[in-house]
Amino acid sequence: MKVMVRLYGTLSNSFPGYVHSEGIEVTIPDGGKVKDLLSILKIPETQGAMVAMEGRILKPEDLIREDVCINILQPMSGG
């Protein structure tokens, strides 16, 4: 199945030619989960990226629906 992904922060640096307003289309297996999407994008779960779908923060085991926009946000820190 295909999903549209928008990357935030420096996550997009790993994808030459990435244009935020267009995002990238990613094909994941039917019944794919958040952890599957991160694996395909080569974003380690240990990096702490937050994945959101339709305004909800998802967990690694949550299912992703087809034809939705997924936002992947880089963890922030500072003071």
KARA-V742451 format. One record per pair of residues at least 6 apart in sequence whose C-alpha atoms are under 8 Angstrom apart, sorted by the first residue. I is the first residue (numbers start at 0). GAP is how many residues later the second one is. D is the distance in whole Angstrom. If there is no record, write none. Layout:
I	GAP	D
I	GAP	D
This chain:
0	26	5
0	27	5
0	28	6
0	29	6
0	65	6
0	66	8
1	23	7
1	24	6
1	25	4
1	26	6
1	64	6
1	65	6
2	22	6
2	23	5
2	24	6
2	25	8
2	62	8
2	63	6
2	64	5
2	65	6
2	66	6
2	67	7
3	19	6
3	20	6
3	21	5
3	22	6
3	63	7
3	64	6
3	65	5
3	66	6
4	18	5
4	19	5
4	20	6
4	21	7
4	64	6
4	65	5
4	66	6
4	67	7
5	14	6
5	15	8
5	16	8
5	17	5
5	18	7
5	63	7
5	64	6
5	65	5
5	66	6
6	13	7
6	16	7
6	64	6
6	65	5
6	66	6
7	63	8
7	64	6
7	65	5
7	66	6
8	64	7
8	65	5
9	64	7
10	62	8
10	63	7
11	6	6
17	6	7
27	8	7
27	9	6
27	12	8
30	32	6
30	33	7
30	34	8
31	31	6
31	32	6
32	27	7
32	28	6
32	29	5
32	30	4
32	31	5
33	17	7
33	24	7
33	25	7
33	26	5
33	27	6
33	28	6
33	29	6
33	30	6
34	10	7
34	25	5
34	26	7
37	6	7
37	7	7
42	6	8
44	15	8
46	28	8
47	26	7
47	27	6
48	23	6
48	24	6
48	25	5
48	26	6
49	7	7
49	8	7
49	22	6
49	23	5
49	24	7
49	25	7
50	6	6
50	7	6
50	8	8
50	19	7
50	20	6
50	21	5
50	22	6
51	6	6
51	18	6
51	19	5
51	20	6
52	11	8
52	15	7
52	16	7
52	17	5
52	18	6
53	14	8
53	15	7
53	16	8
